[in-house]
Amino acid sequence: MSEDRGIIVLGMPRSGTTLLRRVLSAHPRISCPPETNLLGATSRFLEEHEFAGGVAVGAVPGLHFAGFDEPRVLDRLRALVEGFLGDIAQRAGKPRWAEKTAVDIFHIDAIERLFGERCQFVCLLRHPLDVVCSIKELSDKMEMYLPELHRYVARYLSPLEAFAHAWREGNARLLEFLAAHQHNALMLRYEDLVRDPPAEVARLFQFLGEAVDIDVLLRDALGTPDAVGLGDWKTYDAKRISKESIGRHATLDRAMQNRLAEIVNPLMPACGYPAIEPTRVPTGANARRHFELSLMVSAMRDRTPDGGDSSG
């Protein structure tokens, strides 16, 4: 038993964090609700900006001048988060709370400042190119970008390259966090979780100090109705843990895969993935000819068997 400490899930959006949330919430002692965005809100509360003379502007320095020192402010913020999550857990009849909001990986500094030694952390990694493709799918479905991704999209012309840079920077910080919290943080990989759920779930709950009947928990995690909230909509339709989404980046254009590989390869070995080998792609006149052939093939596919156009 881990003294009923809080549990915080950290991982890039579309890394399987909603699947992990449902696994955690299926445990009879752990409540893990749909995304609350509480930790992101407290992170924004702690933001500061320096102006001339090196004086910081923000809630913490402002409250300091009003007689509230930083430890007292942090205690108030912790009480806010723990109060909401504790109430949710109490309503569920469970003694432990867990929090999963996918964009929390972009708020690690504030989360560490508030909960670094108070909670247990479950950190989830997934192959970068699969994450890139899945974030693109989510963005298209939402018809917007997650706010935490705006600065990347504004910086890079290609959204896929922007997402790759976000993966690299977010997980570089996550690895630093894991190294500093080896006593209270566990790293899982999405691919391992979906390929061998019993082994990875057993490892998860051993780390959390919770006894578990693996077969019952895996049956209940996706086999029973769950509260629908912000998160990966796909898991709400899933009835079992599947590895079908592994390798979805194979559909990417080869030239794009090469461009993304340049971005993510430096961090991949540290995350447990082999570097992506570049592939040859047509250039110059060959590239134009390849493009023209692709257009011709597409045009042929758009025509009906009798030769008429298929458009309505």
N, C-alpha and C positions, 0 to 999 in steps of 0.2 A: 504494500500500500504506500502511496506517495503523499500522505497527509492531505488528501483531497485538494492538491494544488491545481490551479488553473492550467489549461492546455491551450497553446497557441499554434496554429498551423501557418507555416510560411512557405510560399512557392509562387512561381510565376502564374499569372492568369492562364488557364487552359493547360495546366500541368497535371490535372487530376485531383485538384484540391476539393472539389465538390464530391467526388467519389470518396475521398478520404473522410470528408465530413460525415457522410452517411455511414461509413464504417464505424467511426467514433460514436456517432449518435445511436447506433444499434446496441451499444454496450449498456447493460442495465444500470450502470453507475455514472454514465457520462452523458451530459446534455450538450449537443452541438447544433445550435439553431442555424437557419439560413443566414446569409450575410447581414451583419448589423452595421458595418462600417464604423464601429465605435473607435477602433484604434486609429483609423485614418483621421477621424475627427479630432482626437486628442493630439495627434501629430501636428495637425494644422494649428491647434491652439498653442503649441509650443514653438511655432515658427518665429524666428527673429530676423531682423534686417538691421545692418549697421548703417549709420549715417556719419557725417563729418565728426571727427574726434573719436571715432571708435565706439560711440555709445549705441547700444542696441535698442531697437524699437520692437515691442512685442508684448504679449500678455504677461510673461514671466517678469521681465524688467519693469513693466508698468506696475504690476502688483507689488514688486519689491519696494517701490517708492510709496506704496500705500500701506506698507507694514507687513506684507506677506513674503517670507523668504522662500527660496526655491523648494526646499524639502517639503514645506507645507503645501505649496501649490501642487507638487507632484503627488502628495498624499491625497489631495482632493480629487485629482484626475483619476488616480487609481481607484479610489472609492466609487467614483462615477461608473467606471467600466465594470468593476467587480459587482457593484450594486445591480446594474441591469442584468448582467449575465448570471449572477447568483439568483435573482428573482425568476429568470427564465428556467434555470435548472430546478429551482424549488417547485415551480408549477408542473414540471415534468416528473417530479418525485425523485430527483437524482441529486447526489451530493457533490458532483464535480461538474464544472462548466468547461467547455472548450469553445474557442472562437476561431472561425475561418472566414476571412474575407480575402479574396484572391489578390487584391492590390496592396495588401499589407506588406508585401515584400519591398515596396517602394517607401515604406515608413519604418524600416528596421531601426534606424537611429533612435527615433522617439520610443519605439517599442522596447528597445534595449534599456533606454533611460528609465522607463517606467516599470518594466517587468523582468528585466534581465536575469535576476536571481530569484524571482518569486514564482515563476511558472516553469512548466516543461514545454519544450518546443519540438514540434514535428515538422521537419523541413523536407519538401518534396521537389525532386528534379525530374525533368523530362527532356528528351532529345530536342535540341533547339529548333531544328527545321520543322518538326511536328508542331511545336509550340507556335512558331511563326504562321504556319498554315491555319492553325486552329484560331489564333487571334484574328487573322484576316476574315475567317468565316464568321466569327462573333461580331466583328466590326460591321461587316456587310449586313448581318441580320439585324443589328441594333440601329444601323444607319448613322453611326457615330463612332468616335474613338473613346475609349475609357479616358477620363481626365488625366490620370497618371501617365498616359502615353502621349499626351499632346506635345510635350517638349521634344520627344523623339520624332514624331511625325512632322513637326515644324522644321526640324533640322535636316532631315534626309528626304530626297525627292521620291524615293520608292518606299511605300508603307512597309513592304516586306523587309527591306533593309532597316527601317526604323525599328520594327519589332525585334529584329536580330540584335541590334545594339541594346535594346531594352533587356533582352534575355541575358546578354553578356554582362552588362553592368549590374543588373539585379542579382544574378547568381554569383558574381564575383563578391558582392557584399554579403550574400547569404553564406558563402564558404568562409569568409572572414568571421562571421557570426558563429558558425559551427565550430571553428577552431578555438574561439574564445569561450565557448559554452559546451565543451565536451561532456561535462558532468550532467547537464540538463537539456541537451538537444540531441535529436536523432535524425539521421539522414535516410530517406527512402528514395528509391527511383520508381517512377511510374511504370516503366517496363517490367521491373521485377514484381511489382504489386499485381499487375494484371496477368503476368505469366504464371505466377505461383502464389495466389492469394493466401492459402493457408500458412505458408512459411513466413510471408511478410507480415501478415496480420498477427501471427504469434509473436514475431519480433517486436512489433509495435506495442502490443499490450504488455510484454515482458518489460520493455523500457518504461512504460507508464506505471508499472507495478500493480496491474489489474489482472485478476484471474479471468479466464474467458473460455467458453465453449466455442471453439472455432467454427464448427459446422453450423451451430445454431446462429451464431452472429452473422456469418456470411449469408445464411438463408434470410435472415431478417433485414440485413443492410439494404438490399435492393428488392427483396421479395415482398415487402409490406409497404403500404402507403406512407408517404413522407411529406412534411410541410414543404410546400413549394415556395421558393424565395429567389432572390438574386443569386445567380450562379449558373453552372453549366446545365442548360435545359435538357441535354441528352440523358443525363443520369436519371431524370425523373421518368423516362420511358423505359430505361434499361431494367431488365429483370435478373440479370446476372453480370458478374464482372467479365468483361471481354477484352481480348487483345487485338481486336480488329482495327483500332486506330493507330497501332504501331506502324511506322513507316509510311504514313500518309503523304509525306513530303516527296515521295518518289514521282508524283505527278507534276512536280515543278519543272519548269524549263531548265535545261542543263546549264545554260549561261547564268540563270538566276541562282541555281544551286552553287555554282562556283563563286559568285559574288557574296552570297551569304556565308559560305565556308570561310572566306577570308576574315569575316567579322567574328565568327564564333569559334573557329578552330583553336585559337590560343587558350581558351578556357575549357575545351571539351575533355581533355585527359583528366583534369582535376575533378571533373564531374562524373568521371567513369565511362566516358564515351570515346571511341576512337575518332581521330581527326577525319574529316571528310576529304577523300581524295578528289582532286580536280579532274574533270573530264574534258576532252577536246570538243570544241564547238566550232561551227563554221565561222569564218571571218571574211570580210571584204565581199568580193563578188560571189564567193560560195555561200555566204550568209544571205545575200539578197536572193540567190537562186533557191536556197532552202526555204526562204520566206514565201517566195512566189509559188513553189510547189505546195506548201502548206495551205495557201489560199485556194489553190486549185482543188486540192483534196476536200477542203471544207465546202467549197461550192458544189462539188459532186455529191457530197453527203446530204446537202440541203435539198436535193432534187428527189422527187418521188420516183418509184421504179418505172413508171410509164413515161418519164421524161419531163413531166410538168413540174412547175415550181411548187414546193410544199407550203409556201407562205399563204396565210389566209387572205 
